[in-house]
């Protein structure tokens, strides 16, 4: 067995990339510039596509290559391009006042990461499976942390586009869990999820633009005026 065919080598690559994804996610929590948040998401998506590609290579799973390509094209290229265009059109580039300040938000993200690893530990039993079969299973803690941090971002941010980024981070966590634990759902399900995410982002983007036009702001708390 050559070095590049050794599952332990693949597992190290996946672990390193998952760690980078998590570091980027924590950095995004303290990021107020919308374009920077979008680009962080693009890099995360590229790393997730690479993780999927590594899993496909070591498990000879051709359908995961399709998922990796879709992730690369849709989430690392198309969605960031659409979102950056929306930011340019709206003209609001910065999240001014999140509900919780950046240092405390990063601390909370760190705590949520710890929670993710504690929850994942009960599911991770490498001694019960071969190295190839367990490839990527140790990233479950990262996947849960991405989900929790994405949900926290949606609650913490006031700008509609920032909340869209939280939704996408949450979806990245679900994707990582699915691809590392089950090596991908049936392809038709994966395609349905990608389509749903794309439509959701487009709808939320249009909503953000309409909020900006109606209230001269993307602060979703302004919607309370509709009740008055």
C-alpha positions in Angstrom: 0.0 0.0 0.0 1.5 3.3 -1.1 1.5 6.4 1.2 -1.3 8.1 -0.7 -3.5 5.0 -0.4 -3.1 4.7 3.4 -6.5 5.5 5.1 -4.6 6.9 8.1 -3.1 9.5 5.8 -6.5 10.4 4.5 -7.9 10.6 8.0 -5.1 13.1 9.0 -5.9 15.3 6.0 -9.6 15.3 6.8 -8.9 16.1 10.5 -6.7 19.0 9.5 -9.2 20.4 7.0 -12.0 20.1 9.5 -10.0 21.9 12.1 -9.4 24.7 9.6 -13.1 24.9 8.9 -13.8 25.2 12.7 -11.2 27.9 13.1 -12.6 29.9 10.2 -16.1 29.6 11.7 -15.0 30.9 15.1 -13.2 33.8 13.3 -16.4 34.5 11.3 -18.3 35.0 14.6 -16.2 38.0 15.4 -16.2 39.3 11.8 -18.4 42.3 11.1 -17.5 42.9 7.4 -20.1 41.1 5.3 -17.8 40.5 2.3 -15.2 39.0 4.7 -17.9 36.7 6.1 -18.9 35.6 2.6 -15.3 34.8 1.7 -14.7 32.9 4.9 -17.8 30.8 3.9 -16.4 30.2 0.4 -13.1 28.9 1.9 -15.0 26.7 4.3 -17.0 25.3 1.4 -13.8 24.6 -0.5 -12.4 22.7 2.4 -15.6 20.7 2.8 -15.6 19.9 -0.9 -12.0 18.7 -0.4 -13.0 16.5 2.6 -15.8 15.0 0.5 -13.2 14.3 -2.3 -10.8 12.6 0.1 -13.6 10.4 1.5 -14.6 9.5 -2.1 -11.0 8.6 -3.0 -10.3 6.3 -0.1 -13.7 4.6 -0.2 -14.0 4.4 -4.0 -17.4 6.1 -3.8 -18.0 7.8 -7.2 -21.3 9.5 -6.1 -19.4 11.4 -3.4 -17.3 13.0 -6.2 -20.5 14.5 -7.6 -21.4 15.9 -4.1 -17.9 17.3 -3.8 -18.1 19.0 -7.2 -21.6 20.5 -6.4 -20.3 21.8 -3.1 -17.3 23.4 -4.8 -19.3 25.0 -7.6 -22.5 26.0 -5.7 -21.2 26.9 -2.2 -17.6 27.9 -2.9 -18.2 29.8 -6.1 -21.8 30.5 -7.1 -23.3 31.5 -3.7 -20.4 33.7 -2.6 -20.6 35.5 -6.0 -24.3 36.1 -5.7 -24.0 37.3 -2.1 -21.2 39.6 -2.8 -23.2 41.1 -5.7 -26.1 41.6 -3.3 -23.8 43.4 -0.8 -22.6 45.7 -3.6 -26.2 46.4 -4.7 -27.5 47.1 -1.2 -24.5 49.2 -0.2 -24.3 48.0 3.4 -21.0 46.3 4.0 -20.8 46.0 7.8 -22.7 44.5 10.7 -22.8 47.5 13.0 -24.4 46.3 16.2 -24.7 42.5 16.9 -26.7 41.7 20.0 -23.5 40.4 21.7 -20.1 42.0 21.2 -17.3 40.3 19.3 -15.1 39.1 22.2 -18.0 37.6 24.1 -19.4 36.1 20.8 -16.0 34.3 20.2 -16.1 33.0 23.8 -19.6 31.6 23.3 -18.5 30.0 20.0 -15.6 28.4 21.9 -18.1 27.0 24.5 -20.4 25.7 21.8 -17.4 24.0 20.2 -16.7 22.2 23.5 -20.3 21.2 23.7 -20.1 19.8 20.2 -17.1 17.6 21.1 -18.7 16.4 24.3 -21.9 15.4 22.4 -19.8 13.8 19.6 -17.7 11.7 21.9 -20.5 9.4 22.8 -20.9 8.5 19.1 -17.2 8.1 18.2 -15.9 4.6 18.8 -12.9 4.0 16.4 -11.9 0.8 18.1 -15.1 -0.9 16.7 -14.4 -0.2 13.1 -11.5 -0.3 10.6 -9.6 2.8 9.8 -11.1 3.0 6.3 -14.7 2.5 7.6 -14.1 5.2 10.3 -12.5 7.7 7.9 -13.7 11.2 8.9 -15.8 10.0 11.8 -13.7 12.1 14.2 -15.1 15.3 12.5 -18.5 14.8 14.1 -17.6 17.2 16.9 -16.7 19.9 14.3 -20.0 19.3 12.5 -22.0 19.7 15.6 -20.0 22.8 16.6 -20.6 24.3 13.1 -24.4 23.7 13.5 -24.5 25.3 17.0 -22.3 28.3 16.0 -24.4 28.8 12.9 -27.6 28.8 14.9 -26.0 31.2 17.4 -25.0 33.6 14.5 -28.6 33.6 13.3 -29.8 34.7 16.7 -27.0 37.2 17.4 -26.9 39.2 14.2 -29.4 41.9 13.3 -28.6 42.2 9.5 -30.6 39.9 7.3 -27.5 39.0 5.2 -25.5 38.1 8.4 -28.4 35.8 9.3 -28.2 34.2 5.9 -24.5 33.5 6.6 -25.5 31.8 9.9 -28.0 29.6 8.0 -25.3 28.6 5.5 -22.9 27.8 8.3 -25.5 25.7 10.0 -26.0 23.8 6.7 -22.3 23.3 6.4 -22.4 21.5 9.8 -25.2 19.2 8.6 -23.3 18.5 5.4 -20.1 17.6 7.2 -22.0 15.3 9.6 -23.7 13.5 6.7 -20.6 13.2 4.5 -18.3 12.0 7.3 -20.7 9.6 9.1 -22.8 8.1 6.4 -20.5 8.9 3.4 -23.3 10.8 1.7 -27.0 10.4 1.5 -28.6 9.1 -1.7 -27.6 11.4 -4.6 -31.2 12.5 -5.3 -31.4 13.6 -1.6 -28.1 15.5 -1.8 -29.3 17.3 -5.0 -32.6 18.2 -3.3 -30.7 19.7 -0.3 -28.4 21.7 -2.6 -31.4 23.1 -4.5 -33.2 23.9 -1.3 -30.2 25.8 0.1 -29.8 27.7 -3.2 -33.5 28.7 -3.3 -33.4 29.7 0.4 -30.4 31.9 -0.1 -32.0 33.6 -3.1 -35.3 34.2 -1.3 -33.5 35.5 1.8 -31.3 37.7 -0.4 -34.4 39.2 -2.1 -36.0 39.7 1.3 -32.8 41.5 2.5 -33.0 43.8 -0.5 -36.6 44.6 0.1 -36.0 45.3 3.8 -33.2 47.7 2.7 -35.5 49.4 0.3 -38.4 49.7 2.8 -36.5 50.7 5.9 -33.2 52.0 4.6 -31.5 49.3 6.7 -31.1 45.5 6.8 -31.8 45.4 10.5 -34.5 42.8 10.9 -35.7 44.3 14.1 -37.1 47.1 11.9 -39.8 44.7 10.9 -41.5 45.3 14.2 -42.7 48.6 12.7 -45.1 46.5 10.6 -47.1 45.8 13.8 -47.6 49.5 14.5 
